[in-house]
Amino acid sequence: MLYALAIILVVLWLAGLVTSTTMGGFIHILLVIAIIVVLVRII
């Protein structure tokens, strides 16, 4: 479940970079949340 959430967040982050429609720091916050979710799952 957490991996699916992390994958979705990374895809949204990549989509934001590709389309160049960044909403401030929101796109990078998605990446940070995805990394945190993966780290919590590993730990």
N, C-alpha and C positions, 0 to 999 in steps of 0.2 A: 504494500500500500504506500509506504513512504517512498520507495523507489519510483513508483508511478508518478507521485506528486513531484519528485525531483526532476524526472524526465520532462514532465509538462512544463515546469518552471524554466528549465534550460531551453526547451523549444520556444517558449514565449520570448526568452531573452534573445535567442538567435534571430527570431523573427523581427524583433525590435531593431537589432543591429542591421539586418539585411534591408529592411524597408526605410531605415534612417529616420524613423519617426519616434525618436526617443522622448519620453515624457519626463524630462528631468532626470533624476537619479532613480526613478522607478524601475527602469530596465535592469540596472545594476543591482538594485535591491533584490530583484527576483533571482539573480544569479547567486547572491550571497545566501539567500534563504535556501536555495537548492543545495548548495554545498553544506550548509548546516544540517539539513535533513539527512543527507547521505552520511555525514560524520556521526550524527546521533544514531543512525541505523547500524553503523559499523561498531560503535562503542556499545 
